[in-house]
Amino acid sequence: MTKLFKYLKQSWVAILTILILLALQATTELSLPTYTSNIVNVGIQQSGIENATIKAIRESEMDKLTTFMSDSDKNKVLDSYKLINKDNLSEDEFNKYKDDYPAIKDESLYILNTKDKETIEKLSDILAKPMLLVYNIENSSEGNKLSDSMTSKLAPSANQTNMDPSQMAKFMDKDGKFDIFAYINAMPNDAKEDILSQIDKQFVNLPETMLDQGAITFVKAEYKAMGVDLDSLQMNYIFMTGLKMIGLTVISVICSVTVGFMAARVAATLGKNLRAMTFKKVMNFSKKEISEFSTASLITRSTNDIQQIQQMMVMMLRMVFFAPFMAIGGIIKALSTNLSMSWIIALGVVCVFGIVLVMFTVVMPRFKKLQNLVDRLNLVTREILTGLGVIRAFSNEKFEEDRFDVANQDLTKVNMFVNRMMSCMMPAMMLIMNLISILIVWVGAKNIDLGNMQVGDMMAFIQYTMQIVMSFLMISMISVMMPRAAVSANRIDEVLTTDISIKEVENVEKFDDDKKGLVEFKNVSFKYPDADEKILHDISFTAKPGQTTAFIGSTGSGKSTLINLIPRFYDVTEGEIKVDGINIKNASIHDLREKIGYVPQKGVLFSGTIESNIKYGNKNAGEDLVETASRVAQATEFIDSKPDRYETPISQGGSNVSGGQKQRLSIARAIAKEPEIYIFDDSFSALDFKTDAKLRKALKEETGDATVLIVAQRISTILHAEQIVVLDEGKVVGIGNHKQLLKNCEVYKEIALSQLSKEELENE
């Protein structure tokens, strides 16, 4: 799969943008559980109060808090608050504070005058313990008392029996109750510090969650005492947090949609480029490479395989790159929420990887087999559809149906197996996720009961764990799909990296205009790739411009192979072929083939019209040239019989015209090109003798100074050729004209006598 990354160079900007958007999307999605936790913990349980750093507090309550602070902590707190009252405020400021904190009408308030988050967190740590102490002392009558050990530290100092009435009066409040805060403040520093150190020891084993909750209780009571609307404070916090969540969700959706659009575009571009490169590569294949891959396989690779890669690329850009962001970010967030339950995440990941490993081991070999079965099905289908006429003629429909069913069922069985395995994967993953959720609730409930965790934190942990497991699930889904795409990628890479046997030299030679149309074979031998024996042996002859050179011989003598060497459909094994005075291996392949008008043994037409097929080799051919080519090829009669004449549609493969008509149009196409060299590979076999004679006569007049090479089976087709090359088992056994060969070449004479009588030969 990595082999294809080099074809993504032109999309690097889009891929980089996708990565940035995925990081942004992951950040927004990972932030949502925190806000959910805040709504539960802060919004619902704490009435919208985030921490112990109170925004406003009565002067009397601040004095109580500072009672339980060291001098350094007291200074830090008082430096961060500003003391205000109705006397030192302007009317506008007083009205503003009066609306928020009605208690300012009766007493002075300390107002927080910093927005620095770090400072606020430090203040919260300082204020939490004193707030818990003060709240417990103030509400001791309601049963909300300090612990026995903590009370024992304060009670002896507050023992009224050790004081006379005058001493007690100093520490009585206006309601006549003993003021423990005034008493502690009046203590010597050493005694006070001793009491504070003893109190601190009582908080060592107190969970931080319980400490924070106790402090928040004090803050709520203080706000209520100052006339603050706690319901409004709570609703504002929940509403603003909800708005932030909606905003993050909108950002996440925008990122997701944009990534989907860009990923589809990148994948489509990759698919387009791969198809273009594969097609271009295949167009440069010689018959050797095409036979190695097979036409059916090349079609599958250019369509189905590239489609697999394209789909995989979309999944990779949208999920594979996204999953690590979510997994790593989720782990960090989950561990910051509660480190003690990190083993649950590890357990979930191990279970997911276990399932993936099983799936990967079982499904991977099937994916490799799947593409080969697709090739097989395409091959069988193509063979049946191409040979449908022959199949019907021999009444073999049942046999071919059975052959197709075998290929179809083999593919279906593998597909069914793969789909079943992938169908089992999702329920297994959901089972793991649900079991993990239950485990988190079970362990989290114990932590909540012990005061080590809040409900919102447990909810956030569940969400983070699900995000982590889902990330690994996404990776696992890709890992199951990856093998098939990897197989397809390797198959495409095989085509793109295949070494082409017919290569063009870097410094091509120019054709010699003084030898225009001259074709020379010099000691040419040839054998097919991977063949053991040569097909052609030491062939030498010269075909001159203005003359017709014909090739005849028994079936399998190498006639078609010989002329296929001229356009370099194959390269010679030994010797050399010269065209216009230069070795064709040193010439430009395009320029070489531009000089040739080639008519194959089997006429090939393309979907379009009669005119487009005739002009296929010469797009600039005018109407006169098209009509002339049709006339020479003896195609005018059947063309004129069509209502649309040259605009008559031609079906794919020329299926709506007869074999003879197809052959004549193929000949007309070569003539319209006006080449230097004509090659007719047994191209008159579908013509009757009368049409054959007319065509050869008209062709002689039209070709003029061009070199004409004809492969024929019928003696009558080549009787008037200036030069006839007789082949037998790949060797030249005679060269000359008709009369010379009848006298000097026994093989030619046998062929001639097998087709014509002695009288006909003498008359010819």
Secondary structure, 3 states (H helix, E strand, C coil): CHHHHHHHHHHHHHHHHHHHHHHHHHHHHHHHHHHHHHHHHHHHHCCCCCCCCCCEEEHHHHHHHHHCCCHHHHHHHHHHEEEECCCCCCHHHHHHHHHHCHHHHCCCEEEECCCCHHHHHHHHHHHHHHHHHHHHHHCHHHCCCCCHHHHHHHCHHHCHHHCCHHHHHHCECCCCCECHHHHHHCCCHHHHHHHHHHHHHCCCCCCHHHHHHHHHHHHHHHHHHCCCCHHHHHHHHHHHHHHHHHHHHHHHHHHHHHHHHHHHHHHHHHHHHHHHHHHHHHHCCCHHHHHHHCHHHHHHHHHHHHHHHHHHHHHHHHHHCHHHHHHHHHHHHHHHHCHHHHHHHHHHHHHHHHHHHHHHHHHHHHHHHHHHHHHHHHHHHHHHHHCHHHHHHCCCHHHHHHHHHHHHHHHHHHHHHHHHHHHHHHHHHHHHHHHHHHHHHHHHHHHHHCCCCCHHHHHHHHHHHHHHHHHHHHHHHHHHHHHHHHHHHHHHHHHHCCCCCCCCCCCCCCCCHHHCCCEEEEEEEECCCCCCCCCEEEEEEEECCCCEEEEEECCCCCHHHHHHCCCCCCCCCEEEEEECCEEHHHCCHHHHHHCEEEECCCCCCCCEEHHHHHHHHCCCCCHHHHHHHHHHCCCHHHHHCCCCHHHCEECHHHCCCCHHHHHHHHHHHHHHCCCCEEEEECCCCCCCHHHHHHHHHHHHHHHCCCEEEEECCCHHHHCCCCEEEEEECCEEEEEECHHHHHHHCHHHHHHHHHHCCHHHHHHC
